[in-house]
Amino acid sequence: MIDPLASLDRHPDAARIRSRKFDGGVVTLIVDGSGMRNDERKALEARLGDAARASPGVSEARIAMTSARKGAAVLVAIGSGKGGVGKSTVAANLAVALARMGKRVGMIDADIYGPSQPTLLDAHQRPHARDKQLIPVASPSGVQLLSVGQLVPAGQALAWRGPMAGKALAQLIDGDWGDVDLILVDLPPGTGDVQLSLVQKARPAGAVIVSTPQDLALIDATRAIDLFARTDVPVIGIIENMAGYVCPHCGEESDPFGSGGAEASAIKLGVPFLGRLPLSASLRAASDAGRPPAADDGPAGDAFAVLAKALLDQLEKKPA
């Protein structure tokens, strides 16, 4: 089968193309614009757009320009292939654990359609703005937070299409983060517009994938890993959540979602395995009440401290 985009491989700017997709006559290119001035980025976008539209069968070209953030806080994306795996709870507690280790931590709640970080971090206040920049709200546990959930009434549905969600995410990223040195980005489940908007606006230094051990969740987690690989974002770890359950009444251990699946997938894919967390009713209850267990001493706090240390170790190993 002839590749209609083969000519792009010979383009003078081919080295900056991080990913390409051709579907129904529409070409989508993700292009690295790091180190370029704004006028140079626009010229690069125009050149590649013209080249793509000149390819046979192409009716439309969409160019997403990415750039690494220089001299700013390190961004780490927290993603999952599907919902219901406890990603947001893990992200909130990871942020708190990092703050307890002395890091200045921010959190961007990029789960635009289901923002839960204001509840998890007990930071519901509406952020103020200075010179059109939102000022993050400090949570009781020391994590700075910006979330769409702070900007709209509780329970209000957000019927936003992709471009609108992308603009909302950009506003959160461009907030006045001050001296924060590490920002976790709680992404929505899946591999859609918000993920691509994040990469386009400010490519993260790395991504952490949260999954349960069950096969269905791992299939979707693999898709999330593939998306980050295609957009030149290194996956710095997988966390296995809801791995094992101890009955509080009889003490019997069971594995309602299976066991070891995420670790086995990490080995197979060549991705670091950061650790696992058990299914815990107390963790769920405390997090839902805005009291992240990672803020306290105890088994849950210790478990998240281990994960936070593993995350930092992977960031330090990453090439500059």
LINGIRA-V565840 format. One record per residue. RES is the residue in one letter. SS is DSSP state (alpha for helix, beta for strand, coil for the rest). OMEGA is omega in radians with two decimals (none if undefined). Layout:
# LINGIRA-V565840
res->RES ss->SS omega->OMEGA
res->RES ss->SS omega->OMEGA
This chain:
# LINGIRA-V565840
res->M ss->coil omega->-3.11
res->I ss->coil omega->3.11
res->D ss->coil omega->-3.12
res->P ss->coil omega->-3.12
res->L ss->coil omega->-3.09
res->A ss->alpha omega->-3.11
res->S ss->alpha omega->3.14
res->L ss->alpha omega->3.12
res->D ss->alpha omega->-3.12
res->R ss->alpha omega->-3.12
res->H ss->coil omega->3.14
res->P ss->coil omega->-3.13
res->D ss->coil omega->-3.06
res->A ss->alpha omega->-3.09
res->A ss->alpha omega->-3.13
res->R ss->alpha omega->3.12
res->I ss->beta omega->-3.11
res->R ss->beta omega->-3.12
res->S ss->beta omega->3.07
res->R ss->beta omega->-3.11
res->K ss->beta omega->3.13
res->F ss->beta omega->-3.08
res->D ss->beta omega->3.07
res->G ss->coil omega->-3.14
res->G ss->coil omega->-3.11
res->V ss->beta omega->3.08
res->V ss->beta omega->3.03
res->T ss->beta omega->3.12
res->L ss->beta omega->2.97
res->I ss->beta omega->-2.95
res->V ss->beta omega->-3.13
res->D ss->beta omega->3.13
res->G ss->coil omega->-3.11
res->S ss->coil omega->3.07
res->G ss->coil omega->-3.11
res->M ss->coil omega->3.02
res->R ss->coil omega->-3.09
res->N ss->alpha omega->3.14
res->D ss->alpha omega->3.11
res->E ss->alpha omega->3.10
res->R ss->alpha omega->3.14
res->K ss->alpha omega->3.12
res->A ss->alpha omega->3.10
res->L ss->alpha omega->3.12
res->E ss->alpha omega->-3.14
res->A ss->alpha omega->-3.11
res->R ss->alpha omega->-3.12
res->L ss->alpha omega->3.07
res->G ss->alpha omega->3.11
res->D ss->alpha omega->-3.12
res->A ss->alpha omega->-3.14
res->A ss->alpha omega->-3.13
res->R ss->alpha omega->3.12
res->A ss->coil omega->-3.13
res->S ss->coil omega->-3.11
res->P ss->coil omega->3.07
res->G ss->coil omega->-3.10
res->V ss->coil omega->3.11
res->S ss->coil omega->-3.09
res->E ss->beta omega->3.10
res->A ss->beta omega->3.09
res->R ss->beta omega->-3.08
res->I ss->beta omega->3.07
res->A ss->beta omega->-3.12
res->M ss->beta omega->3.10
res->T ss->beta omega->3.03
res->S ss->coil omega->3.05
res->A ss->beta omega->-3.14
res->R ss->coil omega->-3.13
res->K ss->coil omega->3.07
res->G ss->coil omega->-3.11
res->A ss->coil omega->3.12
res->A ss->coil omega->3.10
res->V ss->beta omega->3.12
res->L ss->beta omega->3.04
res->V ss->beta omega->3.12
res->A ss->beta omega->3.05
res->I ss->beta omega->-3.04
res->G ss->beta omega->3.05
res->S ss->coil omega->3.13
res->G ss->coil omega->-3.10
res->K ss->coil omega->3.12
res->G ss->coil omega->3.06
res->G ss->coil omega->-3.13
res->V ss->coil omega->3.10
res->G ss->coil omega->-3.08
res->K ss->alpha omega->-3.06
res->S ss->alpha omega->3.09
res->T ss->alpha omega->3.10
res->V ss->alpha omega->-3.12
res->A ss->alpha omega->-3.13
res->A ss->alpha omega->-3.11
res->N ss->alpha omega->3.03
res->L ss->alpha omega->3.14
res->A ss->alpha omega->3.14
res->V ss->alpha omega->3.13
res->A ss->alpha omega->3.11
res->L ss->alpha omega->3.10
res->A ss->alpha omega->3.11
res->R ss->alpha omega->3.12
res->M ss->coil omega->3.08
res->G ss->coil omega->3.11
res->K ss->coil omega->3.02
res->R ss->coil omega->-2.90
res->V ss->beta omega->3.00
res->G ss->beta omega->3.09
res->M ss->beta omega->2.99
res->I ss->beta omega->3.10
res->D ss->beta omega->-3.09
res->A ss->coil omega->3.07
res->D ss->coil omega->-2.94
res->I ss->coil omega->-3.04
res->Y ss->coil omega->3.12
res->G ss->coil omega->-3.07
res->P ss->coil omega->-3.11
res->S ss->coil omega->-3.09
res->Q ss->alpha omega->3.08
res->P ss->alpha omega->3.10
res->T ss->alpha omega->-3.08
res->L ss->alpha omega->-3.10
res->L ss->coil omega->3.14
res->D ss->coil omega->-3.13
res->A ss->coil omega->-3.04
res->H ss->coil omega->-3.03
res->Q ss->coil omega->3.09
res->R ss->coil omega->-3.12
res->P ss->coil omega->3.02
res->H ss->coil omega->3.12
res->A ss->beta omega->3.06
res->R ss->beta omega->-3.11
res->D ss->coil omega->3.10
res->K ss->coil omega->3.07
res->Q ss->beta omega->3.06
res->L ss->beta omega->3.11
res->I ss->beta omega->-3.09
res->P ss->coil omega->3.12
res->V ss->beta omega->3.13
res->A ss->beta omega->3.09
res->S ss->coil omega->3.11
res->P ss->coil omega->-3.11
res->S ss->coil omega->3.04
res->G ss->coil omega->3.12
res->V ss->coil omega->3.09
res->Q ss->beta omega->-3.02
res->L ss->beta omega->2.88
res->L ss->beta omega->-3.09
res->S ss->beta omega->3.01
res->V ss->alpha omega->3.12
res->G ss->alpha omega->3.07
res->Q ss->alpha omega->-3.01
res->L ss->coil omega->-3.13
res->V ss->coil omega->3.12
res->P ss->coil omega->3.13
res->A ss->coil omega->3.09
res->G ss->coil omega->-3.13
res->Q ss->coil omega->3.13
res->A ss->coil omega->3.10
res->L ss->coil omega->-3.14
res->A ss->coil omega->-3.09
res->W ss->coil omega->2.99
res->R ss->coil omega->-3.05
res->G ss->alpha omega->-3.11
res->P ss->alpha omega->3.13
res->M ss->alpha omega->3.11
res->A ss->alpha omega->3.11
res->G ss->alpha omega->3.11
res->K ss->alpha omega->3.12
res->A ss->alpha omega->3.12
res->L ss->alpha omega->3.13
res->A ss->alpha omega->3.14
res->Q ss->alpha omega->3.11
res->L ss->alpha omega->3.14
res->I ss->alpha omega->-3.09
res->D ss->coil omega->3.11
res->G ss->coil omega->3.12
res->D ss->beta omega->-3.04
res->W ss->coil omega->3.04
res->G ss->coil omega->-3.07
res->D ss->coil omega->3.08
res->V ss->coil omega->-3.11
res->D ss->coil omega->3.12
res->L ss->beta omega->-3.14
res->I ss->beta omega->3.01
res->L ss->beta omega->-3.14
res->V ss->beta omega->3.14
res->D ss->beta omega->-3.07
res->L ss->coil omega->3.01
res->P ss->coil omega->3.10
res->P ss->coil omega->3.03
res->G ss->coil omega->-3.04
res->T ss->coil omega->-3.03
res->G ss->coil omega->-3.02
res->D ss->alpha omega->-3.06
res->V ss->alpha omega->3.11
res->Q ss->alpha omega->3.13
res->L ss->alpha omega->3.12
res->S ss->alpha omega->3.11
res->L ss->alpha omega->-3.13
res->V ss->alpha omega->-3.14
res->Q ss->alpha omega->-3.08
res->K ss->alpha omega->-3.08
res->A ss->coil omega->-3.05
res->R ss->beta omega->-3.13
res->P ss->coil omega->3.07
res->A ss->coil omega->3.14
res->G ss->beta omega->3.13
res->A ss->beta omega->3.04
res->V ss->beta omega->-3.13
res->I ss->beta omega->3.09
res->V ss->beta omega->-3.14
res->S ss->beta omega->2.93
res->T ss->beta omega->-3.09
res->P ss->coil omega->-3.02
res->Q ss->coil omega->-3.04
res->D ss->alpha omega->-3.08
res->L ss->alpha omega->3.12
res->A ss->alpha omega->-3.11
res->L ss->alpha omega->3.08
res->I ss->alpha omega->-3.14
res->D ss->alpha omega->3.09
res->A ss->alpha omega->3.11
res->T ss->alpha omega->3.09
res->R ss->alpha omega->3.12
res->A ss->alpha omega->3.10
res->I ss->alpha omega->3.14
res->D ss->alpha omega->3.12
res->L ss->alpha omega->-3.13
res->F ss->alpha omega->3.10
res->A ss->alpha omega->-3.12
res->R ss->alpha omega->-3.11
res->T ss->coil omega->3.04
res->D ss->coil omega->3.04
res->V ss->coil omega->-3.09
res->P ss->coil omega->3.03
res->V ss->beta omega->-3.02
res->I ss->beta omega->3.05
res->G ss->beta omega->3.01
res->I ss->beta omega->3.05
res->I ss->beta omega->3.09
res->E ss->beta omega->-3.11
res->N ss->beta omega->-3.14
res->M ss->coil omega->-3.11
res->A ss->coil omega->3.12
res->G ss->coil omega->-3.11
res->Y ss->beta omega->3.09
res->V ss->beta omega->-3.13
res->C ss->coil omega->-3.12
res->P ss->coil omega->-3.09
res->H ss->coil omega->-3.08
res->C ss->coil omega->3.13
res->G ss->coil omega->-3.14
res->E ss->coil omega->3.12
res->E ss->beta omega->3.10
res->S ss->beta omega->-3.12
res->D ss->coil omega->-3.07
res->P ss->coil omega->3.14
res->F ss->coil omega->-3.08
res->G ss->coil omega->-3.09
res->S ss->coil omega->3.01
res->G ss->coil omega->-3.07
res->G ss->alpha omega->-3.11
res->A ss->alpha omega->3.11
res->E ss->alpha omega->3.11
res->A ss->alpha omega->3.12
res->S ss->alpha omega->3.13
res->A ss->alpha omega->3.12
res->I ss->alpha omega->-3.11
res->K ss->alpha omega->-3.07
res->L ss->alpha omega->-3.13
res->G ss->coil omega->-3.12
res->V ss->coil omega->3.13
res->P ss->coil omega->3.04
res->F ss->beta omega->-3.04
res->L ss->beta omega->-3.14
res->G ss->beta omega->-3.10
res->R ss->beta omega->3.11
res->L ss->coil omega->3.13
res->P ss->coil omega->2.98
res->L ss->coil omega->-3.01
res->S ss->coil omega->3.10
res->A ss->alpha omega->-3.12
res->S ss->alpha omega->3.09
res->L ss->alpha omega->3.13
res->R ss->alpha omega->-3.08
res->A ss->alpha omega->-3.12
res->A ss->alpha omega->-3.14
res->S ss->alpha omega->3.13
res->D ss->alpha omega->3.14
res->A ss->coil omega->3.13
res->G ss->coil omega->3.11
res->R ss->coil omega->-3.09
res->P ss->coil omega->-3.13
res->P ss->alpha omega->3.12
res->A ss->alpha omega->-3.14
res->A ss->alpha omega->-3.06
res->D ss->coil omega->3.01
res->D ss->coil omega->-3.12
res->G ss->coil omega->-3.09
res->P ss->alpha omega->-3.12
res->A ss->alpha omega->3.11
res->G ss->alpha omega->3.12
res->D ss->alpha omega->-3.11
res->A ss->alpha omega->-3.14
res->F ss->alpha omega->3.07
res->A ss->alpha omega->3.10
res->V ss->alpha omega->3.13
res->L ss->alpha omega->-3.14
res->A ss->alpha omega->3.11
res->K ss->alpha omega->3.13
res->A ss->alpha omega->3.11
res->L ss->alpha omega->3.14
res->L ss->alpha omega->3.11
res->D ss->alpha omega->3.14
res->Q ss->alpha omega->3.10
res->L ss->alpha omega->3.14
res->E ss->alpha omega->3.12
res->K ss->alpha omega->-3.05
res->K ss->coil omega->3.10
res->P ss->coil omega->3.13
res->A ss->coil omega->none
